[in-house]
Amino acid sequence: MNACYSQPDILSLPARVQETGEVELRYVDYGGYDRVKINQLRKIRSDFLSLPFQAAEVLLDNVVPLADEDHFSPQADAAVAEMTKGAVLVAQATDYDSACPMFQLKVHDCIFL
């Protein structure tokens, strides 16, 4: 993180933290995952703990990694980022997979006056 604060959910188990000195995070305010050194973590002010999370984890319906891969490649991530950068997207819930909602995304063609 570039000298900014966010509210992560720590996903790592204590044994893993001791091995690597890193923790795996899920950012609950804007989404996404990361791995950071434990000495980069700071205690959040208690008044911020009462705020609701701002991000929701969802899956894209009918979008899966290539065969024999369990994650999307950096090239696939970059392609999706480029296609959606600055676009107005419309999300439609289509299904649930293990209690995680699945969505289809469409680029909304709109004109701002």
C-alpha positions as CSV (number, residue, x, y, z in Angstrom):
1,M,0.0,0.0,0.0
2,N,1.3,3.4,-0.8
3,A,1.3,5.1,2.6
4,C,-2.4,4.9,2.9
5,Y,-4.7,3.2,5.4
6,S,-7.3,0.6,4.7
7,Q,-9.2,-2.0,6.7
8,P,-8.0,-5.5,5.8
9,D,-9.1,-8.9,7.1
10,I,-6.1,-11.0,7.9
11,L,-6.3,-14.4,6.3
12,S,-3.0,-16.0,7.3
13,L,-2.6,-18.6,10.0
14,P,-0.1,-17.8,12.8
15,A,2.3,-20.6,11.8
16,R,2.6,-19.3,8.2
17,V,3.2,-15.7,9.6
18,Q,6.1,-17.1,11.7
19,E,7.6,-18.9,8.6
20,T,7.5,-16.0,6.2
21,G,7.0,-12.8,8.3
22,E,4.1,-12.0,5.9
23,V,0.4,-12.0,6.3
24,E,-2.2,-12.5,3.6
25,L,-4.9,-9.8,3.5
26,R,-8.3,-9.3,2.1
27,Y,-9.2,-5.6,1.7
28,V,-12.8,-5.2,3.0
29,D,-13.2,-1.6,1.9
30,Y,-12.3,-1.7,-1.7
31,G,-11.7,-5.4,-2.5
32,G,-8.7,-7.4,-3.5
33,Y,-6.1,-9.5,-1.8
34,D,-2.4,-8.8,-1.0
35,R,0.5,-10.2,1.0
36,V,2.5,-7.8,3.1
37,K,5.2,-7.9,5.8
38,I,3.8,-8.0,9.2
39,N,5.7,-4.9,10.3
40,Q,3.7,-2.9,7.8
41,L,0.5,-3.5,9.7
42,R,-0.9,-0.8,12.1
43,K,-3.7,-0.9,14.6
44,I,-6.8,0.8,13.3
45,R,-8.6,3.4,15.4
46,S,-11.5,1.8,17.3
47,D,-14.1,4.2,15.9
48,F,-13.4,2.8,12.4
49,L,-14.2,-0.7,13.5
50,S,-17.9,0.2,13.7
51,L,-18.1,1.1,10.0
52,P,-19.6,-1.5,7.6
53,F,-17.4,-3.1,5.0
54,Q,-17.6,-1.4,1.6
55,A,-16.6,-4.3,-0.7
56,A,-18.4,-7.5,-1.4
57,E,-16.6,-10.5,-2.9
58,V,-18.3,-11.9,-6.0
59,L,-17.4,-14.2,-8.9
60,L,-17.9,-13.4,-12.6
61,D,-20.3,-15.9,-14.1
62,N,-19.0,-18.0,-17.0
63,V,-15.4,-16.7,-16.5
64,V,-12.8,-19.2,-15.4
65,P,-9.0,-19.5,-15.7
66,L,-7.5,-21.5,-18.5
67,A,-7.6,-25.3,-18.2
68,D,-5.1,-26.8,-15.7
69,E,-4.7,-23.4,-13.9
70,D,-6.3,-22.3,-10.6
71,H,-5.7,-18.5,-11.1
72,F,-5.9,-16.0,-13.9
73,S,-2.7,-15.0,-15.5
74,P,-1.3,-11.5,-15.0
75,Q,-2.0,-11.0,-18.8
76,A,-5.7,-11.9,-18.2
77,D,-5.9,-9.5,-15.2
78,A,-4.4,-6.7,-17.3
79,A,-6.8,-7.4,-20.2
80,V,-9.8,-7.2,-18.0
81,A,-8.5,-4.0,-16.3
82,E,-7.9,-2.4,-19.7
83,M,-11.4,-3.3,-21.0
84,T,-13.1,-2.0,-17.9
85,K,-10.9,1.0,-17.0
86,G,-13.1,4.1,-16.8
87,A,-16.2,2.2,-18.1
88,V,-19.6,2.3,-16.5
89,L,-20.4,-1.3,-15.7
90,V,-23.8,-2.9,-15.1
91,A,-23.7,-6.0,-12.8
92,Q,-26.5,-8.5,-12.8
93,A,-26.6,-11.3,-10.2
94,T,-27.1,-14.6,-11.9
95,D,-26.3,-17.4,-9.4
96,Y,-24.5,-18.4,-6.2
97,D,-21.5,-20.6,-5.8
98,S,-20.6,-21.7,-2.2
99,A,-22.5,-18.6,-0.8
100,C,-20.6,-16.3,-3.1
101,P,-22.8,-14.4,-5.6
102,M,-22.0,-14.7,-9.3
103,F,-22.5,-11.8,-11.6
104,Q,-22.4,-11.0,-15.3
105,L,-20.9,-7.6,-16.1
106,K,-21.8,-5.5,-19.1
107,V,-20.3,-2.2,-20.3
108,H,-23.1,0.3,-20.1
109,D,-23.1,2.7,-23.1
110,C,-24.1,6.0,-21.8
111,I,-23.7,9.6,-22.7
112,F,-23.2,12.2,-20.0
113,L,-24.6,15.6,-20.8
